[in-house]
Amino acid sequence: MSGRPVKHSVTLKGHRTSISLENEFWQALRTIAARQDKPINALVAEIDVARGAELGLASAIRAYVPRELQTRINDQDQQTEV
């Protein structure tokens, strides 16, 4: 792990905003967006809407990435059981 957050800009609701995340989270987020066939800005916007006011956007992304990966693992496990 890189350990140090890397700042990237995204556009949310027509405004640019910067998000600092570790490089591994950026890579995972890009992979998830590609698998869902959507731009990273669209995925971040969905996470932003779902996060609620009490959670920061970077924290919401850090929580979203492992949840999404766990969902994929569970889906693959269910497919192998059939």
C-alpha positions, 0 to 999 in steps of 0.5 A: 500500500502506498499509505499516502493519500493522492488527491484527484479532482472529480466533478459533482453536480457541475462543480469540481471537488478534490478527493484524497484517497490512497492510490489503491482505492483510486485503482479499485474505484476505476476498476469498479466504474469500468466494470459498471460501464460508467465514468468514475465521476458518475460512480462518485456522484452515486456514492456522494448521494448515498453517503448521507451528511454525517460521512465525508466523501472520501470515507464513503468511498473507502467504505464503498470499495470493499462492500462492492468487492465483497458483493462481487465475491458473493456473486461469484460464490453463488455462481459456483454453487449452481 
